[in-house]
Structures are given as structure tokens and as C-alpha cells.
Amino acid sequence: MKKILLLSDTHSHIDVQIIKYVKQCDEVWHAGDIGSIEVVDTLKKLKPLRAVYGNIDNHIIKSEYPLDAKFTMEDVNVWMTHIGGYPNHYDARIRKEIQQNPPTLFISGHSHILKVMFDKKLNTLHLNPGAIGKHGFHKVRTMLRFQIDKAKISNLEIIEFKRP
């Protein structure tokens, strides 16, 4: 069993509130718009990190992290990307591939809008953790925490912080 902390759109921001939850998980997954290499360096010092780059990320972050991360955690096939859309509104770049080879868990960021949706057509769970950074239009900072045990995704929690 693995406890996962999923975040996105830090936009160079990391603070003690985020770190508190990082310390409670087994792995951190970051769905892009990291903002600065210091964010991922901080996270990597605490827990194993899987990340993708987003549209605001510079060449340093792009050289270290991929556009898409496809991997298996326990028995769950995961596809994480920054701009991916959501069920019935997948981004054109990934639409054909996700329909032909759907993952168990599809993760995207970018919108700053937290979404948890199940795609019945593809039998895929879609997660977007919203934005945990302080840059953007969102009024509440959000991230997700969940567990993966073999093929089961459970104990999904929304973690919210008010924006100053």
C-alpha cells in the first residue's frame, strides 16, 4: 500500500502547510506548473517524487521532468500530464491515445480547478488536484491525498487551504 500526495500548480510556492502533508505520505506526485526547481528539490529531499512539467516551467524543469509520466503503482496504471483535460473534454494532444489505451488513473493539472471524476466510457478515474500555489484565480488552495493498495484506489481526501 502507498499513500500518495497529489499536487499541481505550485507556481514556485512551497510552505510549511504543504510540507506537513508531504511528510505523511509515501510519495508525492506533481502534475506540473512547478515554477522553480527549488520546489521539486525541497519535495525530493523529503519523499520520492514523480512529476511532469507544465506550460509555465522553464528549460531546467523540462530537462528533469517529462511532459507525460506513465507508470504503474501497485496494480494501477497511471498517466499524469499537465494539460490533459477531463472526461468528455480530453485535450486534443492525448485524446486518441487515452481512448485507445486508457489508464486506470488519469491525472492532470493546469485548470486550477479541483476535479474528481470517473470516466464510465474508459473505466478511468480522473483526478485534478487544483492549485496549491498562490498564483492564479483560485480562491482556495487544494491538493489531494489517497491510497493505492494493489488495484484499489481508496481514502481519497481533499486538502484545502484559504488563500491569504
PyMOL commands that set and color helices and strands:
alter all, ss='L'
color gray80, all
select helices_A, chain A and resi 16-22+37-46+59-64+92-100
alter helices_A, ss='H'
color red, helices_A
select strands_A, chain A and resi 2-7+27-30+49-51+68-73+76-81+85-86+89-90+105-107+114-119+124-129+140-149+152-162
alter strands_A, ss='S'
color yellow, strands_A
deselect
rebuild
show_as cartoon
